[in-house]
Amino acid sequence: MKNIMSAVMRAALTCFAVSVLVSAQAAADDKSPLVLLSTGGPTDTITRDVVAKAFTKATGIEVIIRPQSDSLISTVVAQKDNPQYDLILTGYDSYVYLLQNGALDKVNYDEIPNTANLYPLARATHGIGTSFTGVTLVYNTEKVQTPPTSWGDLWNPAYKGHVIIPAVPTTYGLDLLIMAARTFGGSEQNIDVGFRKLKELAPNVDAIYESSSNAAQMFQLGSAWIAPWFAGRVPPTRDAGVPVAAAKLKEGQVAYITMLCPLKGKYSKKVALFMNMYLSTEAMVAFAKGIGEGPARTDVVLDPALAATVPYGPDQVAALIQPDWDTIVRHRNEWAQRFQREIVPLVGKK
């Protein structure tokens, strides 16, 4: 029986190796560069060093990484019938927006072996989740002596003049709006509560940030003491010498799911192979070490010290808050206009 099982395992491994080689060969048949619209910053560095180099080595195909901005999401939709990129790496809210607007291609999971052990939260019809982290309150540990334990702590008057908030409709801005509503009795369907609380918060706000790079700079300059922000940016910011930490909040952290999605008409064997490499164990570990993102695969093992810094394991992944993005995306433009009209003029006012 043992010999039979060994033979079965050898056969299975042989089949898997053959399938990878066939996929690599199929990808190599198309030598045109693979163009990825990515999120910028340290994510692009890891993508280039860990994933793109391995892909190019296996196929001989160049990977071109373009940085992303919120305005480019609308451009991708406008160009959906003639996309300028093969893939986009983006947050789940933008994934929903692109999906609703017909800008994405369907994924064939059978051609991406590393999807076999994805968490359910990472599974989607027109893309794959590559990692998880949370949007929470990030704070300067030297200026904020008592760590925040609730989203409601952002309204503490002790932080007046040193709060920064993300703009709506950026991902983090929408997360703040939703959690302002939820924490004080509202919801995605009752967003007026969120706007009322942001109006109360606005006089304490020093600045509104548009991107993670803006937020990092404000923390580095010392003007920002606390902000709703992507927990994954804490490690590189701390490595740059800024004493920041991600708060553990009783309401929970909002899930930030990094999605890798083929654009309309662009899914292919080449794209499938790149997506598979993006889910490699090496990539999962690199993203956990470099930007505090937990692996999207259930079978990736992290050492205990690293695992303690990211969403890791079924219980922690299940605890992440996944808002009603279908509702949010439908109202995103309306809420953005309302934010500009009702909140921005009040920032820093007595």
Steps between C-alpha positions, in 0.01 A plus 500: 500500500784736591666438163171564322455830684857600421442424135181708506682793662783478246249497220316798643820697540606409149166617362530826692854559374391426144205739531729778622739439212213498251368825646846655483536387140157637412593829661834503322325465162381860546815704548336840528563677834248446777378838624377531858321806637603486865453694823842663527738529795647195675244270337655569161849438635406155631305419185801590288762322712311183592231437239601676179860379505389139554244530222752645256752231591243226434360644176739759362212750505554851630266634768420872488356644821308826481401691816132559564294799605128533575450686173644204309215278620256715303740493205507119511120498476505750213752282315339169588453396135864577424688453829855633527594251774476123543432497873412737779600470866254697708278509808172312524288814461663575165456135403124531559489827304689351205283187510177700507624694196601195294873575498629160619549152355390179666765284668542126444606361837590164346793672327628659822606212730589726796133598533416153634540614861377858484289631785138549389548875552765497225286324239330706231372433150713759322810510718679350798579643840875485555524619862310650792565781736281735696410867497518618858617797707874548463659717766832652606601304808701791644217753469206271581580346838181294533442277195155547343265206549198617301429684177321748722833599659582697185264770633710546818553877539856435618594437137366835376718641224686171452234280339528429129222330307482345154295660227180343373482315261843344565482151649608615844261796486207272428614271782505795742155615391356150542659447842390846615147394411522150649671605823235758580188304402483536122598278208570498129124538455483781758805704404364828640636395839848475353484846345367649823794353694754619241357851533565477875854372435595754231606786737759263657643405160831646390492372142331269252726254322449359151745208503706281732811693396335822621413340834852360545649843436271665756596243764867551414469878536337453842181691422292181501451314827210278401320399181275237347756323282608177340673287767727358231684832477602488866809275455669710226409824679647367824809382312540859380536607864144614572358355827160377381278207590172353379223503760302192598144631499205331668279552195765337283708600201348550157626238257734631235517229237760549231344374177687389187267513200533454123349780297232436242622270222844460659472169689739244345738218590771763545285704737396184688865405557581846633200485733614160622848632575346795686348243737828316558613435855804720438276792401263445794790509747658804331177701518455403866855610586507810284157659534317311773258312273376157606503213250186428301583128498407283796803272450771768523687467830655807662738491794329609824669840524394594147154345536435726801530809279242413232149354466587131515293187540127436459390680819685823426400508135136436594515790748577754227201720417386468139260789431215492251711614208221463245302767686806715565619502139154590373505810722872579478477804271204641693685459831817654354307811397336517838841468673634793298190706572440421868830390656791668320392860580488415872851353529704687760221745578419587862 
